[in-house]
């Protein structure tokens, strides 16, 4: 069982229950619905198809709704505009006239924030401009390189402080849809401050949802408020595409390592995303650099790695997932035992933290096959996962929502079972799960955590070593 999870993006390339099922069998642990493309009915259909495809999965498979946020794009004008270095292009608050080099934006209000001298990047940074004039009608740009401007391409303003809301009316509708289909996670794009996470959380609570909120790190402003955003969110996604445009690309690798390290210290799951196996959109084999990229995220102990266009629109979605899974398994074989954890100051109650740390110490002595964590909320399984044990963690819970919400946590594989009412019942459940899921054989040692008195919803306060019978 691999410990690093795989998040795959849904799209036309896998738009049937059978194709979704094949990806689960190949190693997918959760699916992402990208709300940047489509309408409510599209997202409802996606959730239905994914639900049918994962129905017979061995372990719960999660569902993540990726909320678009204020992604700035060029107007979807007809044709294309060819620009040469030194020539001018105008971004307008009005209608596009590509023949005259005048192009509108989907968020024209951002033009009021641009100042003379600001940098503007189009199409993931392939076209670079500088603002040379600003007036009420728009902004005049000077091209710093030659290229072709295509309709609908993304626009990045790395040196501009934008005065636009992160959450639009469409985003609110998409959040409502995510709660309606009972998604497990909501990822908010282009987060700039913890206030935006709090706003999403309020809306989810008002709608009666229990979704975990992930912050997508894509803006320089987010990096400036990194720890505060991490504290506010339930998890982090490192969206390296826009981040590598907003910041010098050579800074992204060390930033990725820093974010993963901070996420671990703050007990937050972290997903590494964007172009991990990009060449497999069109090729059945990855490049060696891509293999290295996935392995690097595994060595850094990210909770999950993500596939975007590779599965959404690629020609080889199943092969891509299988390749990523093979890389993960091969890399995890060479991972060293985790170091002793540092003192954690984030949790007021020390008992579950002490039990989780004791699991790690006990494991060094007895070399258990698996860790079985009885949990009502999933919290104990998350604590243990954060300590990076080399064994799989089976989270035993009677709450289906808790089960699927653990799908992106490193090494955690949820199993549904009633909470035991006695010690003997707990032992029977451990033996049954180990046999049914082929996790351990007779006389193999397993570590078990839970809470006593049995039958109550107390925090985890029990750890013992059990030999499977």
N, C-alpha and C positions, 0 to 999 in steps of 0.2 A: 504494500500500500504506500503510494507516494504521500509525502507530507505537504509539499507545496501544492496549492490548489490551482485549477485552471478555470478562468472566467472567459467564456466565448460569447462573441457578439452575434445576435440573431439578425438575419437578413434574408434576401431572396435565395442565397446559396444553400440555405438549410430550412426553407419554409415548408416543411411537412413533418408530421410526427415521427415518421420512420427515419428521416435524416437527423432529427434532434436526438432520437434514441441511439443512433449509431455514434453520435458524438459523445453521448454519456458513456457508452460502452468503451469508447476510445480514451476516456479520461476526463471529460468535462465535469466540473463540480457545481457550476452556476452559469446562468445565461444572462446576458445584458441586452436590454431593449434600448436602443439609441433614439431618444425622443427628438433629436435634431431633424430627423427625417420622418415625416408622416403626420397623420392626424389620429384623433382618439380611436376611431374605428380600426385603424391599422394596429395600434398598440393592444387593443382588446383581442384582435385576431392573433397577434403574436403571442400574447399570454395564453390564449386557448391552445394554440398549436404546441407551445412549449410544455404546457401542463399535460397534454396528451402524450407527448414524447417522453416525459420523465416519469410517467405513472408507474412503470415497472422497474425503476432504477433500484439498485441494491441499497443505496444510501440516499437520503434526501438531497435533492438538487435545488439550489437557490435561484431566485429571480431578482435581478437588479434593474431598476428603471433609472436610466441616465438622463437627467433633466438638462435641457439645452443651455439655459442661461443666456446671457447677452452676447452670443457669438455674432460678431460683426461681419457681414458679408456684402459683396458687391451686388447691385441690382441684377436681376436675371434678364439682361438686355439681349437683343438679337445679335448674332455674329460675334466678332472679337475685335480687340483693339491692339494693334502692333505699336510698341513704343521702342524708341531708340535712346541710348544713353544721352542725357542732356536735354531731351525733349520734355514737353509739359503734358500733364494730365490733370483734369479737374474732377474733384469729388463734389457733388452738388447736393443741396437740400431739396432740389426739384427733381424733374424727370431726366432720365438718361438720354443722351444723344451721342451714341458711340462714334458716329461719323465725324463729330467735332471733338472727340476726346473728352466728353463729359459723361460721367457715370454717377448714378445714385447709390445709396446704401440702404440696407434694411433698417438700420438705426441711424437715420440722418441727424438725430439730435447730438451724436458724438462729435460732429464737426465743430460745434461750438466750444469744445474743450481743446481742440488742436491749436497750438501756437506756432508761430513762425520758427523754423528750425527743428521742429519735431520730426522724428523718423516714422515712416509708414511702410509696412511690409505687406505684400499681397501674395496670396497663393503659397502659404507656409514659408514665406521668406524668399521665394524664388525671384521676386521683383522687389527692389528697394527704391524708396523715394524719400525726398525731404520736402517739407512744407516751405514754400517760398512766399506765399501770400495768403491771407485769410480775410474774408469779408462775410457779410450776412448771407450771401448766396452759396458759399461753399469755400473750398480750400484748393489752391493751385499747388500742384506737386511738380517736382523736377526729378526725372528718372536718373537713378545712379547706376543702372545697368539696362541692357536691352532685353526684350522679351515680349510675350503675348499675354494680354489681359483677357481672361475668359469670364463669362457671366457666372455669378453666384459664388465666386471664390472668396475665401476667408481674408479678412483684413486684421492685421495686428498693429497696435499703437503702443509699443513698449515704453516710449518716453512721455506718454500722455496720461495724465490722471483723469480718468473718465468719471463724469457725473451722470451716470445712468443706473437705474435699479438692476440688481443682479437677477431678481425674480420677476418675470413678466406675467401677464394674464395667461398666456399659453402655458407657461411653466406651472402655474397654479392648477390649471386644468389637467396637466399631465401628472402632477402630484396626486390629484383627486383620483385619476385613473389608476395610479400605482396602488393606492389604498383600496380601491374598488376590486382590483384583481388579487389583492392580498400578496403583493410583492414583498420580498424580505428586506430589500435594501433600496434606498433612494440615494443616488449620487448627484450632487449639485455641482454644475460646471461653473468655472470662472469665479470661484469664491474669492472674495477680497478681505473679508473680516468675519469674526465669529458671529456678528449680528445676523448675518444671512443664514447661518446654520440654525440659529435660534428661531428665526422666522419660519423656516421649513418645519422645524420640530413642533412649533405651535400649530401650524396648519394640520400636520399629521395627527396630532393629539386631538384637535378639534373634530377631525373626521373619524376619530375612533381607531386610528391605525397604531401599529406597534413597529413600524419599519425603522431599521437602523439607518442613520444618516451618514453618508460618506462625503467628505470634502474633496473635490478634484482640484489639485494644485496645478494651475495653468498660468497664473498671473504673477508678475514680480511683486505686486502688492501683497499677494498671499504669502510669499516667502518672507516679506518684511514682518508679517504677523503670524509666523509659522506656529509657534508654540501655543498661542491663544486659539488659533483655529483648530489645532490638534486636540486641545483640551475640550473644545465645544463639540467636536464631531465624534461619532462612534467609530469611524474608520477613515482611512486616507487612500486616495488614488493618485499616483504620480503620473500625470498626463504629459508625457515627455514631448508630444508633438508641439502643442502651443507653447509649452514651457521652453522648448529649445528655440522658439522664435522670439519669445519675449525676452529671453536672456541669451548671452553668448553660448552657443552649443557646447563649447569645451567645458563650461561650468556645470552642465547637467549631470555627468557621471558622478562627480564628487557630491553634488547636491542630492542625488538619488541615495547614495550611501548614508548621508547625513539624515535624510528624512526617515529611512528605514530604521536607523539607530534610534532616533527620537521616538518613533512610533513604538518600538519595542519598550523603551524606557517608560512610556506613558500608557502601556498596555492597550494599544490600538492596533487593529489589523491594518495591513498596508498592501495595496495592489500596485504592481509595476505594469504600466500600460504603454501602448503605442509602438507599432512597427517591430514587434519582437521577432516575427517570422514573415516579414513583409514580402519577401521574394516568393514565398509559397502561395501567394495569390495566383501565380501563373506557372509555378514550377513545383514538381513533386518532391523536390529536395531543397533544404535551406542552404544558405551560405554559411561558411565556417564562422564568420563574424556574428551571424544571428545565433548560432548555437552557443557561442561564447557569451552573448548578451543574456540569453535565458539562464545559462549556468551561473553567470555572475549574480543575477537576482536571487537564485537559489542559494548560492554561497553566502549572500548577504542576509539570508533567512527572511525574505519577504513572505507574507502569508499566501499571496496568489500572484500569478502572472496572467496577463490578459491578451486575447486575440481580438482584433478589430475587423478590418476588411478581409483578413485571411479566412474567416469563417462566414462573415456576412455576405460577401460577394465573390469570394475566391473560387478557383476551379478545383481545389483539393482540400476542402474543409476537414474531412475525416483524417486524411493523411497528415494534415497540419497538427491536429490535436494529438494524434498518435506520436508524431515526432516530438512535440513539446513534452508529452508524458515520458517518453523514452529519455529525453535529455534530463528531466527532473530526477527520474529514478537513478540514472547513472551518476548524476552529480551528488545526490544525497548519500550514496554509498560511501563517499569519501569525506563526508562532513564529520568534523571532530565532535567529541562530547561537549556539551555546552559548559561554559564557565559558570562558576558560582554566581548567583544573581546578586545584584546590588540591593541595598536597602530601598524599599519602595515607600514613597511618601504619599502616594495618591489615594490610598484606601484607609478609611477610618477604622474599619474592623480588621484586626490583625490575624484573626484565626484562619479564615480561608487562605490567606497569603502564606501563613506558616505551614498549612497542610500542603499547598502547592509546592513550596520549596522542599518540604520533606519528601515529596514524591521523587524529586530529582536526586536527592541524597540517597534515598533507599534504592533507587534504580541502579546507582553505581555499584551497590553491594550485591543485589540479588539478580540483576540482569533480567528483568521481566520481559515477557513477550508483548504485553499490551497493558495499557493503563485504562481502567474502567472507572469513569466518574459519574456517579449518580447525581443528577442535578435537576432542579425545578426551573431555573432561570437560564442555565447555560454558563453562568458566571464562573463556576469552578473550572469547567473545561477550558474557558478562555484563559484563566490564570495559568493553568498548567501548560497550555499551548504556548504562552508567551515565554516560558522558560526553555523552549526548544528541545524537548526530549526527543530521542531518536526513535521511540516507539510510537505507534498510532495511539490516539486517545479516543476511546469509545465513550461518547456522552449519552448516558441512559436517562431518558426523560419521558414523561407521559404527555408532554405538550408538543403537538405537531408544529406549531409556529416556532417554538424554540429550536426544534430539530432543523428546520430548513434555514433558520437564521444563523446557524453555526456552519453553514456549508462553505464559507470563505475563510474560516479560521484554520490556521496551519495545523495539519495533522489530526484535526477533529473529525470523527465520523459518528454522527448521531444514530441512535437506535431507540425505537419506541418500546417502552415497557412501563408497567405500573410501578409506582414507587413502593419499595418493599415495606412490609408491616412488621418484619422481624429480621434478626440477623440470618437465620436459616433461609428465609425467603430471598434475602440479598445474595447469599451464596448460590442458591439454586438459579437465580437469574443470571449471575456471572457465568456459571457453568454452561447454561443453555445458550447464551449469546456467543461464548467462545466456540462452542461446537457448531452452532448454526452458521456463523459467519467465518468459520475456519480460521479463527484468530489465534488459537492456542490449542495444544494437545494435552492429553492426560498427563499430569504431574508438571506441566509447565507452570512457571510462576507468573502471576499477574498482580499488579498493584490496584487496589480498590479504594476509592474515596466516597464518602457519603455523609449524611447527617443523622445524628441521634438526639432525641428519641425517634425511633422509626415511626413512620406515618405522619410526621409533622413536617412543616415547611421551614425547618431551622437551617441556618447556614452550615456549610460543610465543616465538620469538626472531627471526622473519623478517617483514619488511614490504616489499612492492614495489607499484609502480603498473603496471597491465597495460592494454593496449588490446585490446578484444575482437576476435577474428578469426573 
